[in-house]
Amino acid sequence: MWEGITDYQMTIEAHEVLGDDSADSELHYAFKRPERARLDVITGNNSGATVLLEPGNRVEAYKRGFALFRKHGDVYDKDLTSLRGNSIRNPIFGDVIDCFNAHKSDLRQSVGPVVDGEATDEVALPYANVTCPDDPAADRGVITLDVLDIARDTGLIVMRKRYIGTEVVERWEISDYKVNEGLTEDQLT
């Protein structure tokens, strides 16, 4: 499924927990192969911010309305990531699927929950000796389970949950997909 996708846009309702802190945000995300992305923070911490992925794991960020004042940095720069250290690379679902496929023998599959009226299949990756390339530093060695809920009708990921033990420390509800609509470079700036 993801191999045939050249571009996509989606909305992410994100909830993250780190220690005693938590953060909720609504994000609009757009991605175009091979490696261009735009993340707009609609609500939550850094509301009004736009982050752009540039080639070579570089990012550019600015506040809408103040586009003249731009910050440049590495994709994992603490000022350009979420509470748990998620970067603009984390919603590149082709990379997530590649990581899950690299650990196929460890995957657990089951019937998933109904998400926004859609039946899903759930694919869970236990994190015993597993690290995916784009995992934030805060997650390495502490995440115990990564779960994807995939809509049966479309094959699209509609929810992602990451756990430490039995606690969900990250939850993304994903909606409003637009797939292979010819996203242009201008839409990513």
LINGITA-V402271 format. One record per residue. N is the residue number from 1. PHI is phi as a letter, one per 30 degrees, with the letter a starting at -180 (NA if undefined). PSI is psi as a letter, one per 20 degrees, with the letter a starting at -180 (999 if undefined). OMEGA is omega in degrees with one decimal (NA if undefined). Layout:
# LINGITA-V402271
<<N PHI PSI OMEGA> <N PHI PSI OMEGA>>
This chain:
# LINGITA-V402271
<<1 NA g -173.7> <2 d h 179.9> <3 d h -177.5> <4 d j -178.6> <5 c p 178.4> <6 c h 177.2> <7 a q 175.0> <8 a q 174.0> <9 b q -179.9> <10 a r 173.5> <11 c p 177.9> <12 b p 169.8> <13 c o -171.9> <14 c q 172.4> <15 b p -179.9> <16 b q 178.1> <17 b p 175.0> <18 b o -175.6> <19 i c 179.5> <20 d i -178.5> <21 c q 173.6> <22 b q -179.4> <23 b p 175.0> <24 b p 178.8> <25 a q 171.4> <26 c p -176.4> <27 b q 169.1> <28 c p -174.6> <29 b p 176.6> <30 b p -178.1> <31 b q 176.4> <32 b p 177.6> <33 d q 6.5> <34 d h -173.6> <35 a l 176.0> <36 b p -179.4> <37 a q 176.2> <38 b p 177.4> <39 b p 176.5> <40 c p 177.3> <41 d o -177.2> <42 d g 177.3> <43 b q 178.2> <44 j a 178.7> <45 e p -179.8> <46 i k 176.5> <47 e p -178.9> <48 j i -179.8> <49 d q 172.6> <50 b p 177.5> <51 b p -178.9> <52 c p 175.7> <53 d p 178.3> <54 c r 177.4> <55 e q 176.6> <56 i k 178.9> <57 h k 174.5> <58 c q 176.9> <59 b q 174.9> <60 b p -178.5> <61 b q 176.7> <62 a r 173.7> <63 c p 178.3> <64 e p -175.9> <65 j i 178.7> <66 b l -173.3> <67 d i 178.0> <68 d h -177.9> <69 c n -174.4> <70 c q 175.8> <71 c p 177.5> <72 c q 179.4> <73 a a 176.5> <74 d q -177.9> <75 e h -178.3> <76 c j 177.3> <77 e p -176.2> <78 e h -179.7> <79 d i -175.3> <80 c j -179.5> <81 b r -178.5> <82 d a 179.8> <83 e g -179.4> <84 d j 178.3> <85 j j 176.7> <86 d p 179.9> <87 c a 177.4> <88 d i 178.6> <89 d h -173.8> <90 e h 177.0> <91 d j 173.1> <92 d n -169.3> <93 d h 174.1> <94 d h 177.9> <95 d h 178.5> <96 d g 179.7> <97 d g 177.6> <98 e g 179.1> <99 d g 177.4> <100 e g 179.4> <101 d h 178.9> <102 d i -178.8> <103 b k -175.9> <104 e h -175.9> <105 d i 179.6> <106 c i -174.1> <107 d q 172.4> <108 c p -179.6> <109 c q 179.3> <110 a r 173.3> <111 d p -178.6> <112 c r 178.5> <113 d r 171.1> <114 d p -178.4> <115 c o -177.9> <116 h l 177.0> <117 i j -178.6> <118 c p 173.0> <119 d q -178.8> <120 b r 166.6> <121 c q -177.3> <122 c p 177.2> <123 b p -176.5> <124 c p 177.4> <125 c o 173.8> <126 d p -174.7> <127 c k 172.5> <128 d o -179.5> <129 i k 179.2> <130 b p 170.1> <131 b p 175.1> <132 c q -173.0> <133 e h -175.9> <134 c j 177.1> <135 d p 176.6> <136 d q 179.8> <137 e h -179.5> <138 d h -177.2> <139 c i -175.6> <140 d p 178.5> <141 i i 179.9> <142 c h 177.6> <143 d p -178.7> <144 c i -177.3> <145 a p 176.5> <146 b p -172.5> <147 b p 174.7> <148 c p 171.2> <149 c p -172.2> <150 c p -179.2> <151 d p -179.1> <152 d h -176.4> <153 d h -172.0> <154 c h -174.8> <155 i j -179.4> <156 c q 177.0> <157 d p -179.6> <158 c i 174.8> <159 a q 172.8> <160 b p 178.1> <161 b p 176.5> <162 b p -172.2> <163 b q 161.1> <164 c o -172.8> <165 i c 179.5> <166 c i -177.8> <167 c p 173.7> <168 d o -179.1> <169 c i 177.1> <170 a p 179.5> <171 b p 175.9> <172 c p 168.8> <173 c p -170.4> <174 c p -177.1> <175 b a 174.4> <176 h k 179.1> <177 d q 165.7> <178 b o -172.1> <179 c p 176.5> <180 h l 178.1> <181 c j 177.8> <182 i l 178.3> <183 e p -177.2> <184 c r 177.1> <185 e h 179.6> <186 d h 178.9> <187 d i -179.0> <188 c j 178.2> <189 b 999 NA>>
